[in-house]
Amino acid sequence: MSATVSEQRDETEALGDLPVWDLSDLYGGPDAPELKADLKRAAAEAKAFQGEFQNQLAALEGDTLAAAIARYEAIEEVLGRVMSYAQLVHADDMSDAEAGRFYQNMQERTTEISTALLFFTLELNRLDEAELEAKLASEALARYRPWLRDIRAFRDHQLSDELESLLHEKQVAGRSAWIRLFDETMADLRFDFEGESLTATEVLHKLTDHDGAVREAAAKSFAHGLTRNIRTFALITNTLAKDKEIEDKWRDFTAPVSSRNLANFVEDEVVDALVAAVKAAFPRLSHRYYALKARWLGLERLPYWDRNAPLPDDLDRTIAWDEAEQSVLQAYGAFSPDLADIGRRFFEQAWIDAPARPGKASGAFAHPTVPSAHPYLLLNYQGRTRDVMTLAHELGHGVHQVLAGPQGHLMSDTPLTLAETASVFGEMLTFRALLTAETDPARRKVMLAEKVEDMLNTVVRQIAFHEFERRVHDRRRSGELTAEELGEVWLDVQRESLGPVFDFDDDYRVFWAYIPHFIHAPFYVYAYAFGDCLVNSLYAVYQDSADGFAVKYLDMLRAGGTKRHKELLAPFGLDASDPGFWAKGLSVIEALIDELEAMD
């Protein structure tokens, strides 16, 4: 049976005082005079900027162009601050109509202002290469060389100024509106569970309950709630896939994933090699591990709701927030005191929002905001070991964002593939510290199994998600997919990736519908597998030669978006374009499964 209301209250109290973020470092409220003043000033400066520089860039000297970029960056940072605040207010309670309206209004207003700036990058991309190189003799302009390199990577896919302006302005009534519909629909959903009405976060939490009957009931309830809304989710998915197909065709991208790869500044063949390596490893990794897990649970086959079931020896204790904070910061500090000092600021200065509550965005994220402010972390902390790992993960993002901030608004952002490096490395530091401190053999086995499951979720599950997206986007080109067809693609991919030990009933065919990455950022998901395999290799370098590693690691994070993956990994002797690179990362997971088999 599930926990009683009294037991649930006791569990909540056991978490301790969970922090709530203070967004006043951005603005004091949606009606804050500072916010209105920023919008007014940004609008005036954008218009003035357009009047001064449109159709003039080719004639500018290097120093003058550098000054223009600095002005452009300053305006964009103000708009970024406004939208960061609006996004965080919306994420705080997506069921609040006023928060949704504020978010939409800010999107529309900032889009209107930024339309006046759109000419700038389009015109920069029309500069002849030799012409730009001559301007880059200016020391002031040379500072922006990485940013110019990155925007010019899209030159071959740039449309006319009129079309680019149209697409930019229509986004608030197109893609962004569909994303908002998805987010608010998910936030409003309630799932009936033994007389209670639970949010998605709360009911999914029960899939890690020790009682198999609770896990099954939670899975059925979640499936029922998604099914009631499946036509809406199918419409959103089909519409966004078609929207992407149309834009990709106009921009001349060869495959649905190509635009994401370019945005990540990673070659198609590198991503193809990663995907192929992980898919080839399915039998050695997920298939083998879940067969082990079924045996540990005393089952011949695993129902899908037991994928994240705790092991029999798992004490399933509630980890208070203070203990989670201490564990993560100690692990960070043992690696680098500087890393821990930055991480500690998140806890001391109300940069984290931890409680799970109705209407709040599900899952977890780190929002970088803008360099003139600081990042914020959103969690839904419920006291499980996985929640501690999520804290370590998101704090890694946050620390990375702080370290990269001095690069400035245009160059602090990191491609998704490399953005996951600091987060996954933070998880690894925390896991290794906890494992070293644990002396009980049974508990060590549980911890190793949990780590393997996390790695499978990060690598195998995310590549399965990538494969689902690829098949959906490919098939969408021939016409709209029904919810049933989407479910069939989902089930096929899950069977391939998780292995023959699993039983998937018809209820599971709707579980594709709640994955936000498919909606928010198509083909984002492979970045997790990229980051995990990269960190496995990176951590092996650290174990072999710890001296000086932390200094090089922090320098890598400080680089932000100024360097590509080859440049960043070269100091560690790593190369993601090496065909053997991914096999090396996957072998770390395989070795942990070997260790678990030896304990069996």
PyMOL commands that set and color helices and strands:
alter all, ss='L'
color gray80, all
select helices_A, chain A and resi 5-14+23-25+33-53+57-59+62-92+97-115+118-126+129-135+139-142+145-152+155-157+161-173+175-188+200-208+212-228+230-251+258-264+268-281+283-296+304-306+321-335+337-348+385-407+416-437+441-458+460-476+483-498+506-514+517-520+526-544+549-558+565-572+581-599
alter helices_A, ss='H'
color red, helices_A
select strands_A, chain A and resi 191-193+196-198+302-303+352-353+365-367+376-378+502-503
alter strands_A, ss='S'
color yellow, strands_A
deselect
rebuild
show_as cartoon
